[in-house]
Structure formats: C-alpha cells, structure tokens
Amino acid sequence: MAINFDKALGIHDQALRFRSNRSSILADNLANADTPGYKAKDIDFQSALKNQLHSNHIRSQMSATHEKHFSLQSNTHDFNTLYRIPQQPSIDGNTVEEQVENAEFMKNSLAFQASFNFLNSKFKGLTTAIKGE
C-alpha cells in the first residue's frame, strides 16, 4: 500500500513554507526600521489558509487527462503580501514599529516550531510503521 504524504502530513508542510516566507518578510521589516519611507509588510495567515484549502479542494476534484494539460500543482510560495497600518506613524513615512515586528516575529517562530515538531512526530510515526517496530 502506497503512502500518500499529502494525506499523512496534512497542511503542515505548506504551513512551514508560509511561516518561512513570513519570517523573511518580518526580518525585512526589522532590517528597514530606519529606512525613510519604508512600508512594513506582512502576510494574512487566514486568507493564505483559506486559499490553500480551496486549492487543495479543487485539485482533489480535478485530474489531468492529457499530457499537454496544465499542471495541477499550485504555487504555495505566492502569498498575498499586505502593508501593515502603523499605530503611530513616523514623520519620515516609515511604518515599521519595532515592538510590533519583534512580537510578530516571535509568534511566527513559535508557530513554525510547532508545525516542525508536528511534522517530526508524523515522520517518526511513519518510520515506525514502515519498520514495524
């Protein structure tokens, strides 16, 4: 019996990609905290999750019947980036608030670690099942 990794792992592999991309965006925000006119960006997790679930639902209903059909793989790296609205705008037009960015970066790191630990336990379970221990 073949193992279907999409069903076994759920959305946690996409969650790791999402968290990695968000980490990069938040790090860019922190790196540009003193850049005049820089606009802080972020990714909306709820809309990304809805898009991914919708994409998975559509892919489960569709199948390619000819080798020249377009691929059914969705681009999970293409998340909608939004601009953050500052609580206290700066005079030079920079919208990065270091406290907010640090807090979001830490929350994102914790969520990344949680997904990583979940995937790690899934792989350990699959390894145990394959070895028959």
OpenMM code with the backbone's topology and positions (N, CA, C; nanometers):
from openmm import Vec3, app, unit

residues = "MET ALA ILE ASN PHE ASP LYS ALA LEU GLY ILE HIS ASP GLN ALA LEU ARG PHE ARG SER ASN ARG SER SER ILE LEU ALA ASP ASN LEU ALA ASN ALA ASP THR PRO GLY TYR LYS ALA LYS ASP ILE ASP PHE GLN SER ALA LEU LYS ASN GLN LEU HIS SER ASN HIS ILE ARG SER GLN MET SER ALA THR HIS GLU LYS HIS PHE SER LEU GLN SER ASN THR HIS ASP PHE ASN THR LEU TYR ARG ILE PRO GLN GLN PRO SER ILE ASP GLY ASN THR VAL GLU GLU GLN VAL GLU ASN ALA GLU PHE MET LYS ASN SER LEU ALA PHE GLN ALA SER PHE ASN PHE LEU ASN SER LYS PHE LYS GLY LEU THR THR ALA ILE LYS GLY GLU".split()
positions = [
    Vec3(0.0837, -0.1174, 0.0000),
    Vec3(0.0000, 0.0000, 0.0000),
    Vec3(0.0890, 0.1247, 0.0000),
    Vec3(0.0634, 0.2142, -0.0914),
    Vec3(0.1440, 0.3350, -0.1052),
    Vec3(0.1049, 0.4386, -0.0002),
    Vec3(0.2037, 0.5138, 0.0454),
    Vec3(0.1795, 0.6197, 0.1428),
    Vec3(0.1533, 0.7494, 0.0672),
    Vec3(0.0422, 0.8126, 0.0979),
    Vec3(0.0098, 0.9415, 0.0397),
    Vec3(0.0540, 1.0489, 0.1385),
    Vec3(0.1641, 1.1173, 0.1074),
    Vec3(0.2192, 1.2160, 0.2006),
    Vec3(0.1270, 1.3358, 0.2193),
    Vec3(0.0504, 1.3723, 0.1162),
    Vec3(-0.0429, 1.4835, 0.1321),
    Vec3(-0.1455, 1.4540, 0.2411),
    Vec3(-0.1962, 1.3313, 0.2418),
    Vec3(-0.2943, 1.2947, 0.3444),
    Vec3(-0.2273, 1.2710, 0.4788),
    Vec3(-0.1084, 1.2153, 0.4779),
    Vec3(-0.0394, 1.1837, 0.6039),
    Vec3(0.0089, 1.3091, 0.6758),
    Vec3(0.0531, 1.4096, 0.6008),
    Vec3(0.1123, 1.5278, 0.6625),
    Vec3(0.0161, 1.6453, 0.6746),
    Vec3(-0.0945, 1.6394, 0.6041),
    Vec3(-0.1903, 1.7498, 0.6099),
    Vec3(-0.1331, 1.8757, 0.5479),
    Vec3(-0.1640, 1.9884, 0.6090),
    Vec3(-0.1187, 2.1168, 0.5539),
    Vec3(0.0078, 2.1670, 0.6217),
    Vec3(0.0701, 2.0838, 0.7051),
    Vec3(0.1841, 2.1328, 0.7827),
    Vec3(0.3081, 2.1603, 0.6985),
    Vec3(0.3262, 2.0917, 0.5865),
    Vec3(0.4410, 2.1258, 0.5017),
    Vec3(0.4210, 2.2624, 0.4370),
    Vec3(0.2959, 2.2933, 0.3959),
    Vec3(0.2674, 2.4267, 0.3428),
    Vec3(0.2767, 2.5315, 0.4531),
    Vec3(0.2390, 2.4938, 0.5759),
    Vec3(0.2483, 2.5877, 0.6879),
    Vec3(0.3935, 2.6258, 0.7137),
    Vec3(0.4848, 2.5280, 0.7002),
    Vec3(0.6274, 2.5602, 0.7181),
    Vec3(0.6751, 2.6573, 0.6116),
    Vec3(0.6320, 2.6373, 0.4876),
    Vec3(0.6698, 2.7302, 0.3806),
    Vec3(0.6136, 2.8690, 0.4082),
    Vec3(0.4873, 2.8734, 0.4505),
    Vec3(0.4239, 3.0008, 0.4831),
    Vec3(0.5001, 3.0713, 0.5948),
    Vec3(0.5289, 2.9995, 0.7019),
    Vec3(0.5993, 3.0587, 0.8166),
    Vec3(0.7395, 3.1041, 0.7777),
    Vec3(0.8047, 3.0293, 0.6899),
    Vec3(0.9380, 3.0683, 0.6438),
    Vec3(0.9307, 3.1980, 0.5630),
    Vec3(0.8334, 3.2066, 0.4716),
    Vec3(0.8169, 3.3293, 0.3925),
    Vec3(0.7825, 3.4480, 0.4816),
    Vec3(0.6944, 3.4251, 0.5796),
    Vec3(0.6559, 3.5339, 0.6697),
    Vec3(0.7751, 3.5786, 0.7524),
    Vec3(0.8575, 3.4854, 0.7950),
    Vec3(0.9772, 3.5187, 0.8715),
    Vec3(1.0689, 3.6099, 0.7904),
    Vec3(1.0836, 3.5809, 0.6638),
    Vec3(1.1670, 3.6635, 0.5761),
    Vec3(1.1098, 3.8047, 0.5631),
    Vec3(0.9788, 3.8158, 0.5482),
    Vec3(0.9149, 3.9471, 0.5352),
    Vec3(0.9304, 4.0273, 0.6637),
    Vec3(0.9091, 3.9615, 0.7788),
    Vec3(0.9226, 4.0314, 0.9066),
    Vec3(1.0671, 4.0732, 0.9315),
    Vec3(1.1623, 3.9901, 0.8906),
    Vec3(1.3039, 4.0264, 0.9044),
    Vec3(1.3371, 4.1466, 0.8158),
    Vec3(1.2791, 4.1514, 0.6953),
    Vec3(1.2983, 4.2687, 0.6086),
    Vec3(1.2448, 4.3944, 0.6760),
    Vec3(1.1285, 4.3817, 0.7397),
    Vec3(1.0712, 4.4963, 0.8099),
    Vec3(1.1666, 4.5459, 0.9186),
    Vec3(1.2183, 4.4532, 0.9983),
    Vec3(1.3094, 4.4921, 1.1067),
    Vec3(1.4386, 4.5524, 1.0528),
    Vec3(1.4887, 4.4969, 0.9424),
    Vec3(1.6124, 4.5490, 0.8839),
    Vec3(1.5941, 4.6902, 0.8286),
    Vec3(1.4718, 4.7239, 0.7903),
    Vec3(1.4451, 4.8564, 0.7324),
    Vec3(1.3743, 4.9502, 0.8293),
    Vec3(1.3887, 4.9255, 0.9579),
    Vec3(1.3202, 5.0076, 1.0590),
    Vec3(1.3624, 5.1541, 1.0531),
    Vec3(1.4834, 5.1821, 1.0059),
    Vec3(1.5325, 5.3200, 0.9995),
    Vec3(1.5353, 5.3757, 0.8578),
    Vec3(1.4795, 5.3041, 0.7624),
    Vec3(1.4789, 5.3488, 0.6226),
    Vec3(1.3604, 5.4426, 0.6007),
    Vec3(1.3865, 5.5692, 0.5662),
    Vec3(1.2759, 5.6631, 0.5429),
    Vec3(1.1842, 5.6151, 0.4304),
    Vec3(1.0549, 5.6206, 0.4561),
    Vec3(0.9561, 5.5849, 0.3544),
    Vec3(0.9291, 5.4360, 0.3403),
    Vec3(0.9987, 5.3517, 0.4145),
    Vec3(0.9758, 5.2065, 0.4034),
    Vec3(0.8405, 5.1709, 0.4632),
    Vec3(0.7656, 5.0886, 0.3920),
    Vec3(0.6332, 5.0453, 0.4367),
    Vec3(0.6419, 4.9014, 0.4865),
    Vec3(0.6044, 4.8800, 0.6127),
    Vec3(0.6070, 4.7466, 0.6726),
    Vec3(0.5043, 4.6571, 0.6037),
    Vec3(0.5433, 4.5308, 0.5795),
    Vec3(0.4574, 4.4342, 0.5110),
    Vec3(0.4336, 4.3139, 0.6005),
    Vec3(0.3312, 4.2389, 0.5680),
    Vec3(0.3016, 4.1143, 0.6388),
    Vec3(0.2137, 4.0287, 0.5482),
    Vec3(0.1911, 3.9052, 0.5927),
    Vec3(0.1056, 3.8115, 0.5202),
    Vec3(-0.0116, 3.7778, 0.6108),
    Vec3(-0.1311, 3.7747, 0.5537),
    Vec3(-0.2503, 3.7390, 0.6297),
    Vec3(-0.2643, 3.5874, 0.6315),
    Vec3(-0.2457, 3.5271, 0.7492),
    Vec3(-0.2492, 3.3823, 0.7629),
    Vec3(-0.3862, 3.3262, 0.7279),
    Vec3(-0.4928, 3.3910, 0.7732),
    Vec3(-0.6282, 3.3389, 0.7500),
    Vec3(-0.6593, 3.3289, 0.6007),
    Vec3(-0.6262, 3.4336, 0.5235),
    Vec3(-0.6548, 3.4290, 0.3797),
    Vec3(-0.5647, 3.3273, 0.3092),
    Vec3(-0.4392, 3.3139, 0.3549),
    Vec3(-0.3497, 3.2138, 0.2953),
    Vec3(-0.4012, 3.0730, 0.3223),
    Vec3(-0.4512, 3.0479, 0.4431),
    Vec3(-0.5064, 2.9172, 0.4776),
    Vec3(-0.6302, 2.8869, 0.3946),
    Vec3(-0.7200, 2.9840, 0.3828),
    Vec3(-0.8403, 2.9642, 0.3016),
    Vec3(-0.8043, 2.9349, 0.1560),
    Vec3(-0.7082, 3.0096, 0.1014),
    Vec3(-0.6654, 2.9869, -0.0370),
    Vec3(-0.6069, 2.8481, -0.0548),
    Vec3(-0.5263, 2.8024, 0.0420),
    Vec3(-0.4641, 2.6709, 0.0330),
    Vec3(-0.5689, 2.5603, 0.0425),
    Vec3(-0.6629, 2.5738, 0.1352),
    Vec3(-0.7679, 2.4734, 0.1491),
    Vec3(-0.8550, 2.4686, 0.0245),
    Vec3(-0.8866, 2.5852, -0.0317),
    Vec3(-0.9653, 2.5912, -0.1553),
    Vec3(-0.8884, 2.5277, -0.2706),
    Vec3(-0.7591, 2.5570, -0.2785),
    Vec3(-0.6742, 2.4991, -0.3830),
    Vec3(-0.6680, 2.3472, -0.3707),
    Vec3(-0.6522, 2.2964, -0.2469),
    Vec3(-0.6493, 2.1516, -0.2251),
    Vec3(-0.7811, 2.0871, -0.2638),
    Vec3(-0.8937, 2.1547, -0.2349),
    Vec3(-1.0253, 2.1024, -0.2686),
    Vec3(-1.0419, 2.0937, -0.4204),
    Vec3(-1.0000, 2.1988, -0.4907),
    Vec3(-1.0122, 2.1996, -0.6366),
    Vec3(-0.9228, 2.0924, -0.6983),
    Vec3(-0.7984, 2.0796, -0.6485),
    Vec3(-0.7074, 1.9788, -0.7024),
    Vec3(-0.7597, 1.8377, -0.6805),
    Vec3(-0.8315, 1.8158, -0.5675),
    Vec3(-0.8837, 1.6822, -0.5409),
    Vec3(-0.9985, 1.6492, -0.6353),
    Vec3(-1.0643, 1.7494, -0.6939),
    Vec3(-1.1752, 1.7274, -0.7853),
    Vec3(-1.1304, 1.7218, -0.9310),
    Vec3(-1.0108, 1.7703, -0.9602),
    Vec3(-0.9643, 1.7778, -1.0983),
    Vec3(-0.8548, 1.6757, -1.1235),
    Vec3(-0.8461, 1.6333, -1.2488),
    Vec3(-0.7362, 1.5459, -1.2872),
    Vec3(-0.6994, 1.5749, -1.4323),
    Vec3(-0.5704, 1.5663, -1.4611),
    Vec3(-0.5231, 1.5882, -1.5973),
    Vec3(-0.5497, 1.4620, -1.6781),
    Vec3(-0.6094, 1.4793, -1.7933),
    Vec3(-0.6411, 1.3641, -1.8778),
    Vec3(-0.5551, 1.3585, -2.0032),
    Vec3(-0.4709, 1.4568, -2.0192),
    Vec3(-0.3846, 1.4630, -2.1371),
    Vec3(-0.2505, 1.5209, -2.0959),
    Vec3(-0.1412, 1.4739, -2.1565),
    Vec3(-0.0085, 1.5188, -2.1141),
    Vec3(0.0174, 1.6666, -2.1400),
    Vec3(-0.0621, 1.7314, -2.2251),
    Vec3(-0.0422, 1.8736, -2.2527),
    Vec3(-0.1286, 1.9641, -2.1651),
    Vec3(-0.2031, 1.9066, -2.0730),
    Vec3(-0.2816, 1.9875, -1.9802),
    Vec3(-0.1883, 2.0582, -1.8828),
    Vec3(-0.2345, 2.1707, -1.8322),
    Vec3(-0.1570, 2.2439, -1.7327),
    Vec3(-0.1428, 2.1609, -1.6066),
    Vec3(-0.0344, 2.1853, -1.5352),
    Vec3(-0.0101, 2.1162, -1.4097),
    Vec3(-0.1126, 2.1579, -1.3056),
    Vec3(-0.1492, 2.0640, -1.2188),
    Vec3(-0.2445, 2.0928, -1.1123),
    Vec3(-0.1765, 2.1436, -0.9872),
    Vec3(-0.0436, 2.1505, -0.9897),
    Vec3(0.0295, 2.1987, -0.8731),
    Vec3(0.0063, 2.3477, -0.8574),
    Vec3(-0.0299, 2.3890, -0.7340),
    Vec3(-0.0463, 2.5318, -0.7067),
    Vec3(0.0855, 2.5880, -0.6563),
    Vec3(0.1039, 2.7165, -0.6778),
    Vec3(0.2250, 2.7821, -0.6298),
    Vec3(0.2033, 2.8234, -0.4851),
    Vec3(0.2543, 2.7432, -0.3914),
    Vec3(0.2332, 2.7716, -0.2493),
    Vec3(0.3252, 2.8812, -0.1995),
    Vec3(0.4174, 2.9281, -0.2837),
    Vec3(0.5091, 3.0338, -0.2409),
    Vec3(0.4526, 3.1720, -0.2686),
    Vec3(0.3388, 3.1779, -0.3369),
    Vec3(0.2831, 3.3062, -0.3773),
    Vec3(0.1750, 3.3486, -0.2782),
    Vec3(0.2159, 3.4124, -0.1694),
    Vec3(0.1229, 3.4582, -0.0685),
    Vec3(0.0969, 3.6063, -0.0894),
    Vec3(-0.0246, 3.6498, -0.0591),
    Vec3(-0.0588, 3.7905, -0.0725),
    Vec3(0.0072, 3.8705, 0.0390),
    Vec3(0.0931, 3.9637, -0.0002),
    Vec3(0.1612, 4.0495, 0.0958),
    Vec3(0.0801, 4.1767, 0.1140),
    Vec3(0.0556, 4.2111, 0.2387),
    Vec3(-0.0215, 4.3300, 0.2713),
    Vec3(0.0683, 4.4303, 0.3432),
    Vec3(0.0298, 4.5568, 0.3376),
    Vec3(0.1029, 4.6592, 0.4117),
    Vec3(0.0415, 4.6739, 0.5502),
    Vec3(0.1287, 4.6856, 0.6493),
    Vec3(0.0829, 4.6998, 0.7874),
    Vec3(0.0477, 4.8466, 0.8143),
    Vec3(-0.0643, 4.8680, 0.8819),
    Vec3(-0.1058, 5.0029, 0.9197),
    Vec3(-0.0485, 5.0320, 1.0577),
    Vec3(0.0363, 5.1349, 1.0694),
    Vec3(0.1015, 5.1620, 1.1987),
    Vec3(0.0055, 5.2244, 1.2994),
    Vec3(0.0321, 5.1972, 1.4265),
    Vec3(-0.0460, 5.2598, 1.5327),
    Vec3(-0.0008, 5.4042, 1.5532),
    Vec3(0.1288, 5.4255, 1.5329),
    Vec3(0.1836, 5.5607, 1.5458),
    Vec3(0.2773, 5.5842, 1.4277),
    Vec3(0.2291, 5.6487, 1.3208),
    Vec3(0.3140, 5.6713, 1.2034),
    Vec3(0.4330, 5.7609, 1.2354),
    Vec3(0.5424, 5.7352, 1.1654),
    Vec3(0.6625, 5.8146, 1.1867),
    Vec3(0.6617, 5.9353, 1.0921),
    Vec3(0.7408, 6.0345, 1.1254),
    Vec3(0.7461, 6.1587, 1.0460),
    Vec3(0.8056, 6.1335, 0.9082),
    Vec3(0.9035, 6.0416, 0.8995),
    Vec3(0.9699, 6.0170, 0.7710),
    Vec3(0.8947, 5.9199, 0.6805),
    Vec3(0.7741, 5.8768, 0.7199),
    Vec3(0.6941, 5.7890, 0.6349),
    Vec3(0.7191, 5.6409, 0.6556),
    Vec3(0.8114, 5.6064, 0.7438),
    Vec3(0.8400, 5.4660, 0.7722),
    Vec3(0.7290, 5.4122, 0.8625),
    Vec3(0.6722, 5.2955, 0.8270),
    Vec3(0.5617, 5.2396, 0.9053),
    Vec3(0.6041, 5.1207, 0.9915),
    Vec3(0.7346, 5.0951, 1.0032),
    Vec3(0.7829, 4.9841, 1.0850),
    Vec3(0.7804, 5.0245, 1.2316),
    Vec3(0.7130, 4.9443, 1.3131),
    Vec3(0.7136, 4.9617, 1.4578),
    Vec3(0.7872, 4.8410, 1.5151),
    Vec3(0.9069, 4.8661, 1.5662),
    Vec3(0.9947, 4.7559, 1.6075),
    Vec3(0.9306, 4.6622, 1.7088),
    Vec3(0.8563, 4.7152, 1.8034),
    Vec3(0.7941, 4.6291, 1.9039),
    Vec3(0.6932, 4.5345, 1.8395),
    Vec3(0.6136, 4.5869, 1.7488),
    Vec3(0.5133, 4.5056, 1.6796),
    Vec3(0.5825, 4.3994, 1.5949),
    Vec3(0.6859, 4.4383, 1.5214),
    Vec3(0.7570, 4.3441, 1.4344),
    Vec3(0.8248, 4.2349, 1.5161),
    Vec3(0.8875, 4.2723, 1.6284),
    Vec3(0.9512, 4.1720, 1.7143),
    Vec3(0.8492, 4.0742, 1.7701),
    Vec3(0.7354, 4.1249, 1.8143),
    Vec3(0.6308, 4.0372, 1.8682),
    Vec3(0.5779, 3.9430, 1.7602),
    Vec3(0.5527, 3.9947, 1.6406),
    Vec3(0.5029, 3.9109, 1.5312),
    Vec3(0.6081, 3.8080, 1.4890),
    Vec3(0.7345, 3.8494, 1.4905),
    Vec3(0.8427, 3.7570, 1.4546),
    Vec3(0.8493, 3.6419, 1.5548),
    Vec3(0.8354, 3.6719, 1.6829),
    Vec3(0.8396, 3.5678, 1.7862),
    Vec3(0.7190, 3.4746, 1.7760),
    Vec3(0.5994, 3.5302, 1.7528),
    Vec3(0.4799, 3.4462, 1.7363),
    Vec3(0.4956, 3.3553, 1.6156),
    Vec3(0.5500, 3.4096, 1.5080),
    Vec3(0.5720, 3.3315, 1.3873),
    Vec3(0.6741, 3.2197, 1.4118),
    Vec3(0.7790, 3.2507, 1.4881),
    Vec3(0.8803, 3.1497, 1.5204),
    Vec3(0.8209, 3.0359, 1.6028),
    Vec3(0.7350, 3.0690, 1.6980),
    Vec3(0.6691, 2.9657, 1.7791),
    Vec3(0.5771, 2.8787, 1.6931),
    Vec3(0.5032, 2.9399, 1.6021),
    Vec3(0.4148, 2.8639, 1.5131),
    Vec3(0.4964, 2.7749, 1.4193),
    Vec3(0.6098, 2.8261, 1.3707),
    Vec3(0.6984, 2.7460, 1.2852),
    Vec3(0.7475, 2.6239, 1.3625),
    Vec3(0.7921, 2.6464, 1.4854),
    Vec3(0.8433, 2.5372, 1.5672),
    Vec3(0.7350, 2.4343, 1.5969),
    Vec3(0.6129, 2.4793, 1.6211),
    Vec3(0.5017, 2.3873, 1.6470),
    Vec3(0.4737, 2.3001, 1.5250),
    Vec3(0.4701, 2.3602, 1.4059),
    Vec3(0.4479, 2.2826, 1.2836),
    Vec3(0.5634, 2.1866, 1.2581),
    Vec3(0.6848, 2.2332, 1.2846),
    Vec3(0.8017, 2.1479, 1.2657),
    Vec3(0.7965, 2.0269, 1.3590),
    Vec3(0.7618, 2.0506, 1.4847),
    Vec3(0.7508, 1.9399, 1.5805),
    Vec3(0.6405, 1.8431, 1.5412),
    Vec3(0.5290, 1.8954, 1.4913),
    Vec3(0.4209, 1.8087, 1.4461),
    Vec3(0.4662, 1.7216, 1.3300),
    Vec3(0.5311, 1.7830, 1.2309),
    Vec3(0.5808, 1.7055, 1.1164),
    Vec3(0.6845, 1.6021, 1.1597),
    Vec3(0.7708, 1.6403, 1.2519),
    Vec3(0.8726, 1.5486, 1.3020),
    Vec3(0.8077, 1.4267, 1.3658),
    Vec3(0.7037, 1.4484, 1.4462),
    Vec3(0.6355, 1.3345, 1.5087),
    Vec3(0.5634, 1.2494, 1.4057),
    Vec3(0.5086, 1.3124, 1.3014),
    Vec3(0.4437, 1.2363, 1.1931),
    Vec3(0.5457, 1.1466, 1.1230),
    Vec3(0.6644, 1.2025, 1.0923),
    Vec3(0.7670, 1.1230, 1.0248),
    Vec3(0.8176, 1.0100, 1.1137),
    Vec3(0.8293, 1.0359, 1.2429),
    Vec3(0.8697, 0.9290, 1.3347),
    Vec3(0.7656, 0.8183, 1.3365),
    Vec3(0.6386, 0.8549, 1.3359),
    Vec3(0.5304, 0.7564, 1.3327),
    Vec3(0.5320, 0.6754, 1.2029),
    Vec3(0.5540, 0.7443, 1.0901),
    Vec3(0.5608, 0.6747, 0.9619),
    Vec3(0.6807, 0.5807, 0.9571),
    Vec3(0.7947, 0.6263, 1.0117),
    Vec3(0.9138, 0.5426, 1.0151),
    Vec3(0.8898, 0.4177, 1.1004),
    Vec3(0.8252, 0.4349, 1.2130),
    Vec3(0.7919, 0.3226, 1.2999),
    Vec3(0.6982, 0.2246, 1.2293),
    Vec3(0.6006, 0.2788, 1.1574),
    Vec3(0.5058, 0.1930, 1.0842),
    Vec3(0.5764, 0.1148, 0.9727),
    Vec3(0.6691, 0.1807, 0.9042),
    Vec3(0.7398, 0.1146, 0.7941),
    Vec3(0.8319, 0.0057, 0.8462),
    Vec3(0.9027, 0.0356, 0.9566),
    Vec3(0.9945, -0.0629, 1.0145),
    Vec3(0.9193, -0.1730, 1.0874),
    Vec3(0.7969, -0.1467, 1.1295),
    Vec3(0.7165, -0.2463, 1.2001),
    Vec3(0.7628, -0.2688, 1.3416),
    Vec3(0.8125, -0.1651, 1.4050),
    Vec3(0.8617, -0.1769, 1.5428),
    Vec3(0.7483, -0.1716, 1.6417),
] * unit.nanometer
topology = app.Topology()
chain = topology.addChain("A")
for resn in residues:
    res = topology.addResidue(resn, chain)
    for name in ("N", "CA", "C"):
        topology.addAtom(name, app.Element.getBySymbol(name[0]), res)
